[in-house]
Amino acid sequence: MNERGFITPALLIITGAFLVVIYGLLLVLTLQFDYSNRQVGSDQSLHVAEAGVNYYRWHLAHDPTDYKDGQAGNGPYEHEYTDPQGSPIGKYSLTITPPSAGSSIVTIASVGWTYQYPKVKRTVIVQYGRPSFTQYAFLQNSSSWYAAGVTVNGKIHSNNGIRMDGTNLSLVTSAQEDYQCGSETGCSPPTKKDGVWGAGGDKGLWQFPVVPIDFDTITFDLAQMRNTSQTQGLYLAPSTKKGYHIIFNGDGSYTVKKVLTISKVEGYQVPGVGLGQQGQGGCRDRDMVIASESVIGNYTISNKPLIFVEDNVWVEGQVKGRVTVASASFPIGSSNVDTWIPNNITYTTYDGTDVLGLISQNNLYFTRDIPDDFRLDAVLMSQNGAIIRHGYISSCNPGAWSIKNSLTMNGAVINYDKSYWNWGDPLESGFRTRTINYDTHILYAPPPYFPTSGEYQFISWRED
């Protein structure tokens, strides 16, 4: 009897230990199974969240200015998500942040979850932006010619033909399969050429034909800019004199003066570029040099980042901040206001913090007496004309001012007609050296209110 009493406790201990081990294993297996299911649920939640982003990208493609999901309220906006068989498996909740003033970037925050694991949520934040005209280093409606020795490190596009004898480090695209090459791109007599041709390269980056860029859409942007400037910027009405002079002061401010009188300077221009008398070409007097002016006021870029001038405008100085200057008069198509650059335009920093957009409805001119080493930090756009320094050649006002040492441009060049600033070979008027750098910061952070084109494109993705 005593011996049996000794066996019973040992058996209980062994049985208890066995049960503890079994239950422990079952608990581990249960937790592992639950973890696996939750991991599947987490992955599914991520797919649901991304489905929400894809949905709103589709929505923007059909209604580019609707940031409220077709509703009156500010969101969040919930939608049910179904699997390929049509069975509902979860939901996503969207919060849409519209573009800030002067930007085209939309931020979409999508939270996704499944019905099986409603507490397991994943959040995806994606940015889309409508590409600005500033995605190009050179964008032209006319034919263009890039000579030997020229290196362009940004995208080049023309709605007409391109002769590339220089070096391109990015895409060169033309909207033409072929075109009639004339004297503007070095063909005499005129000869049919490919949309992009020449002795330069990289030829592997040449593409033609591609979809043309619609310069007419800029007309709408100019009208919108005028309206916006009256509430969120600075609007300068027709001066009744000669125009306005804007000087950037390097401290985030700018001074505006009214131009009272001007001095005319002779210069040569190719006929048929621009509107009005300026577009008639030939050697003629140009309304170029400011003779007298009066101060209107001082303003800060942060408070008034859009300046709309319904008159001629002269622009110079050092820019600190992000600002756009547009000049146009209405009705569009019968105006001949121009933009003049009489001196250097520079930035205080080159990290994307500072940027200037100069938009001229007609021509954008460099004056005769610019500095010998001329620097221009800006995105230049001429909607109906070209970007030009007149020719001071043997038949038209030659002198010590004819040839300047260097031209350095940091930004982008966008123009309707062929732009030019050098004359003759050997050089008779223009710049001995020309360095043109594309400002990579302006691709998705263009100057405020700068015209955009096309559909929204992906910029960034992150999980919160």
C-alpha positions in Angstrom: 0.0 0.0 0.0 2.8 2.4 0.9 4.6 1.6 -2.5 1.5 2.6 -4.5 1.3 5.9 -2.7 4.8 6.8 -4.0 3.8 6.2 -7.6 0.7 8.4 -7.7 2.5 11.8 -7.1 5.1 10.9 -9.7 2.4 10.1 -12.3 0.6 13.4 -11.5 3.8 15.3 -12.0 4.5 13.7 -15.3 1.0 14.1 -16.5 1.0 17.8 -15.4 4.2 18.4 -17.2 2.9 16.8 -20.3 -0.2 18.9 -20.3 1.8 22.1 -19.8 4.0 21.2 -22.7 1.0 20.3 -24.9 -0.9 23.5 -24.0 2.2 25.5 -24.5 2.7 24.0 -28.0 -1.0 24.6 -28.8 -0.6 28.2 -27.6 2.5 28.8 -29.7 0.7 27.2 -32.8 -2.4 29.4 -32.2 -0.3 32.5 -31.8 1.7 31.7 -34.9 -1.5 30.9 -36.9 -3.0 34.2 -35.7 0.2 36.1 -36.6 0.2 34.5 -40.0 -3.4 35.5 -40.5 -2.8 39.0 -39.3 0.2 39.2 -41.6 -2.0 38.2 -44.5 -4.6 40.8 -43.2 -1.9 43.4 -43.1 -0.8 42.7 -46.6 -4.4 42.8 -47.8 -4.9 46.1 -46.0 -1.9 47.5 -47.9 -3.4 46.3 -51.2 -6.7 47.9 -50.2 -4.9 51.2 -49.4 -3.1 51.2 -52.7 -6.4 50.5 -54.5 -7.7 53.7 -52.9 -4.8 55.7 -54.3 -5.3 54.1 -57.8 -9.0 55.0 -57.6 -8.3 58.6 -56.9 -5.7 58.9 -59.6 -8.4 57.6 -62.0 -10.8 60.2 -60.6 -8.3 63.0 -61.2 -7.8 61.9 -64.8 -11.5 62.5 -65.4 -11.9 65.5 -63.2 -8.4 67.1 -62.6 -9.7 69.9 -60.3 -11.9 67.9 -58.0 -10.2 67.3 -54.7 -13.4 66.3 -52.8 -14.3 63.0 -54.5 -17.3 64.6 -56.1 -18.8 65.5 -52.7 -19.4 68.8 -50.8 -17.5 67.9 -47.6 -13.8 67.8 -47.0 -13.6 64.1 -46.2 -12.3 61.6 -45.4 -14.1 59.6 -48.1 -14.8 55.9 -47.5 -15.2 53.4 -50.3 -15.8 49.6 -50.1 -13.3 47.4 -51.8 -14.2 44.1 -53.5 -12.1 41.2 -54.6 -12.0 40.1 -58.3 -15.1 38.0 -57.8 -17.1 41.0 -56.5 -17.1 40.0 -52.9 -16.6 42.9 -50.4 -13.4 42.3 -48.3 -12.7 45.7 -46.8 -12.7 49.5 -47.1 -10.3 52.4 -47.8 -10.6 56.0 -46.5 -9.2 58.8 -48.5 -7.9 62.2 -47.4 -7.1 64.5 -50.3 -4.8 67.5 -49.9 -5.2 69.8 -52.9 -2.2 71.7 -54.4 -1.0 74.7 -52.4 -1.1 78.1 -54.0 0.9 78.1 -57.2 1.6 74.3 -57.2 0.2 71.3 -59.1 1.0 68.6 -56.5 -1.9 66.7 -55.0 -1.3 64.5 -51.9 -3.5 61.4 -51.4 -3.5 59.6 -48.1 -5.3 56.3 -48.2 -6.0 54.1 -45.1 -7.0 50.5 -45.9 -8.4 47.6 -43.8 -10.2 44.3 -44.2 -13.5 43.2 -42.6 -11.7 40.1 -41.2 -9.1 42.2 -39.3 -10.6 45.7 -39.0 -8.1 46.9 -36.5 -5.1 46.1 -38.8 -4.8 49.2 -40.9 -2.2 50.4 -43.4 -1.7 54.0 -44.6 -0.2 54.9 -47.9 0.6 58.6 -48.8 1.2 59.3 -52.5 1.9 62.5 -54.4 0.9 63.2 -58.0 1.6 66.3 -60.0 0.7 67.7 -63.4 4.0 68.2 -65.2 4.8 71.8 -65.8 6.3 73.2 -69.0 9.5 73.4 -66.9 10.1 69.6 -67.4 12.1 70.7 -70.5 15.4 72.5 -70.7 14.4 73.7 -74.2 10.8 73.7 -75.4 10.0 75.3 -78.7 7.1 75.4 -81.1 9.5 76.2 -84.0 12.4 74.4 -85.6 15.6 74.6 -83.6 19.3 74.0 -84.2 21.8 73.0 -81.5 25.3 73.6 -82.9 28.5 71.6 -82.5 30.1 72.3 -79.1 26.7 72.8 -77.3 25.9 70.4 -74.5 22.4 70.2 -73.2 21.7 68.2 -70.0 17.9 68.5 -69.9 15.1 67.3 -72.1 14.6 69.1 -75.5 11.4 69.2 -77.5 10.1 71.0 -80.6 6.8 70.8 -82.3 8.7 71.2 -85.5 12.1 69.8 -86.5 15.4 69.7 -84.6 18.9 69.7 -85.9 21.2 68.3 -83.2 24.9 68.8 -84.0 25.8 69.2 -80.3 25.6 66.7 -77.4 22.4 65.8 -75.6 22.4 64.1 -72.3 18.6 63.6 -72.1 15.7 63.0 -74.5 15.4 65.0 -77.7 11.9 64.8 -79.1 10.0 66.2 -82.1 6.3 66.1 -82.9 7.2 65.6 -86.6 8.1 62.4 -88.5 9.9 64.6 -90.9 10.0 68.3 -91.8 11.1 70.8 -94.4 14.5 72.0 -93.2 15.2 75.6 -94.3 17.8 78.2 -93.6 16.7 78.3 -89.9 18.3 74.9 -89.4 21.0 75.3 -92.0 19.5 73.8 -95.2 19.9 75.7 -98.5 18.0 74.8 -100.7 15.3 73.5 -98.3 15.5 69.7 -97.8 13.2 67.2 -96.2 14.8 65.8 -93.0 13.8 63.5 -90.1 12.1 65.1 -87.2 15.4 64.9 -85.3 18.7 64.8 -87.3 22.3 66.0 -87.2 25.8 65.0 -86.5 25.5 65.1 -82.7 24.1 62.5 -80.2 23.4 60.5 -78.1 21.1 59.4 -81.0 19.6 56.6 -78.8 17.8 59.4 -77.0 16.2 60.9 -80.1 12.4 60.2 -80.4 10.0 61.3 -83.2 7.2 61.7 -83.8 5.7 62.3 -80.3 2.6 64.2 -79.1 2.9 68.0 -79.7 2.9 70.5 -76.8 -0.1 72.9 -77.0 1.2 76.4 -76.6 -2.4 77.8 -76.9 -3.3 76.4 -73.4 -1.0 79.1 -72.0 -3.6 81.7 -73.0 -5.9 80.2 -70.4 -3.2 80.2 -67.8 -2.4 83.9 -68.4 -6.0 84.9 -67.9 -6.1 82.8 -64.7 -2.9 84.4 -63.5 -4.3 87.9 -64.0 -7.3 87.0 -61.9 -5.2 85.3 -59.2 -2.8 88.2 -59.0 -5.6 90.5 -58.0 -6.3 88.5 -54.8 -3.1 86.6 -54.1 -0.3 88.6 -55.7 0.4 91.9 -57.3 -1.5 93.2 -60.3 -0.1 96.1 -62.3 -2.6 97.6 -64.6 -1.7 99.3 -67.9 0.7 102.1 -66.9 -0.5 104.7 -69.5 3.3 105.3 -69.8 6.0 102.9 -71.0 5.6 100.0 -68.6 7.1 98.9 -65.3 10.5 98.1 -63.8 10.8 95.3 -61.2 14.1 95.0 -59.2 14.6 92.0 -56.9 16.6 93.2 -53.9 18.2 89.9 -52.7 16.4 90.0 -49.3 13.1 88.5 -50.3 11.7 91.8 -51.4 11.3 93.6 -54.7 10.8 97.2 -55.8 8.4 98.3 -58.5 8.8 101.4 -60.5 6.7 103.0 -63.3 8.8 103.6 -66.5 8.0 107.2 -67.6 10.3 107.6 -70.6 12.6 105.4 -72.6 15.6 105.8 -74.9 15.5 104.0 -78.2 18.4 101.8 -79.4 18.8 100.4 -82.9 19.0 96.6 -83.2 18.5 93.9 -85.8 15.7 91.3 -85.6 14.7 88.6 -88.0 11.4 89.5 -89.6 8.2 87.7 -88.6 8.9 87.1 -84.9 6.4 88.5 -82.5 3.5 90.9 -82.7 3.3 94.5 -83.7 6.2 96.7 -84.9 8.6 94.5 -82.9 7.7 91.6 -85.1 8.3 93.4 -88.4 12.0 92.7 -88.2 15.0 94.5 -89.7 17.2 97.2 -88.2 15.0 99.6 -86.4 14.7 101.6 -83.1 13.8 99.4 -80.1 12.1 100.7 -77.0 14.9 99.4 -74.8 16.6 101.7 -72.3 14.8 103.2 -69.3 15.4 107.0 -69.2 13.2 108.1 -66.3 11.0 106.3 -63.8 9.2 106.7 -60.5 8.9 104.4 -57.5 5.5 102.7 -56.9 6.3 100.6 -53.9 8.2 97.8 -52.2 6.7 94.3 -51.7 7.8 90.9 -50.3 7.9 87.7 -52.4 6.3 85.7 -49.6 3.2 87.9 -49.6 3.0 88.5 -53.3 4.6 85.6 -55.2 2.8 86.3 -58.4 3.3 89.5 -60.3 1.1 90.1 -63.3 1.9 93.1 -65.5 -0.5 94.2 -68.2 2.2 96.3 -69.9 5.8 96.1 -70.9 8.2 95.2 -68.1 11.9 95.4 -67.3 13.2 92.8 -64.8 16.6 92.4 -63.0 18.2 91.8 -59.6 18.8 89.0 -57.1 15.9 86.7 -56.2 15.4 85.3 -52.7 12.2 83.1 -52.7 9.8 81.7 -55.3 8.1 84.1 -57.6 6.6 84.4 -61.1 6.4 87.6 -63.3 4.0 87.4 -66.2 3.4 90.2 -68.8 0.4 90.2 -71.1 -2.4 92.4 -72.2 -5.9 91.5 -73.4 -7.4 90.4 -75.7 -4.8 87.8 -76.2 -3.6 87.7 -79.8 -3.6 91.4 -80.5 -1.1 92.5 -77.9 2.5 93.5 -78.3 3.8 93.8 -74.7 7.3 92.5 -74.2 9.7 91.7 -71.3 13.2 93.3 -71.2 16.2 92.0 -69.2 18.7 94.9 -68.7 21.0 93.3 -66.1 21.9 90.0 -64.4 19.2 88.0 -62.6 20.6 85.7 -60.0 19.5 83.5 -57.0 20.8 83.7 -53.4 20.8 79.9 -53.2 20.7 77.0 -55.7 19.0 74.3 -53.7 15.5 74.9 -55.2 14.6 77.5 -52.5 14.9 80.3 -55.0 13.2 80.3 -58.4 12.0 82.9 -60.9 9.5 82.4 -63.7 9.4 85.0 -66.5 6.5 84.7 -68.8 6.1 87.1 -71.7 3.0 86.9 -73.9 5.2 88.3 -76.8 9.0 88.5 -76.9 11.6 88.4 -74.1 14.6 90.5 -74.9 18.2 90.9 -73.5 19.1 94.5 -73.8 22.2 95.8 -75.7 24.1 96.9 -72.6 23.8 93.8 -70.4 27.0 92.9 -68.4 30.0 91.4 -70.3 29.5 88.2 -68.3 25.7 87.9 -68.3 24.0 85.5 -65.9 20.4 84.6 -66.0 18.8 82.4 -63.3 15.2 81.9 -64.4 12.7 79.9 -66.3 12.0 81.9 -69.5 8.8 81.5 -71.4 7.7 83.4 -74.5 4.2 82.4 -75.5 3.8 84.1 -79.0 7.3 85.3 -79.7 11.0 84.4 -79.0 13.8 85.0 -76.6 16.3 87.3 -78.3 19.3 89.6 -78.1 19.1 91.9 -81.1 21.9 91.8 -83.6 24.4 94.8 -83.4 26.0 93.9 -86.7 27.9 95.8 -89.4 24.6 97.1 -91.0 22.9 97.9 -87.7 24.5 99.8 -84.8 27.8 98.0 -84.3 30.2 98.9 -81.5 32.0 97.8 -78.4 28.7 96.5 -77.1 28.1 94.1 -79.9 30.1 91.1 -78.5 29.8 90.1 -74.9 32.1 87.6 -73.2 29.7 85.0 -71.8 26.1 83.9 -71.3 25.3 81.6 -68.4 21.7 80.5 -68.0 20.3 78.4 -65.2 16.7 77.2 -65.6 14.8 76.5 -68.8 14.0 78.1 -72.2 10.4 77.9 -73.5 9.4 79.8 -76.7 7.0 79.8 -79.6 9.3 81.1 -82.3 13.0 80.4 -82.8 15.2 82.1 -80.1 18.6 83.5 -80.9 21.3 85.7 -79.5 24.4 85.1 -81.6 25.0 86.5 -85.1 27.6 85.6 -87.7 30.4 83.1 -88.1 32.9 84.4 -87.1 31.0 86.1 -84.3 29.7 89.5 -85.2 27.3 90.1 -82.3 26.4 88.0 -79.3 28.4 85.9 -76.7 31.8 84.2 -77.1 30.7 81.4 -74.8 27.3 80.1 -73.9 26.5 77.8 -70.9 22.9 76.7 -70.5 22.1 74.5 -67.4 18.7 72.9 -66.7 17.6 73.5 -63.2 16.5 70.1 -62.0 14.7 71.5 -59.0 11.9 72.9 -61.3 10.7 69.6 -62.6 7.9 69.2 -60.0 8.6 72.4 -58.1 8.2 75.0 -60.9 7.8 78.8 -60.2 4.4 79.6 -58.6 1.4 79.4 -60.9 3.5 78.3 -63.8 1.5 76.7 -66.7 1.1 72.9 -66.6 0.2 70.4 -69.3 -0.9 66.8 -69.6 -2.2 64.4 -67.0 -1.2 63.8 -63.4 2.1 61.9 -63.0 3.5 59.9 -60.1 6.0 61.8 -57.8 6.4 59.9 -54.5 5.1 57.0 -52.4 5.6 56.3 -48.7 3.8 54.4 -45.9 2.9 56.2 -42.8 
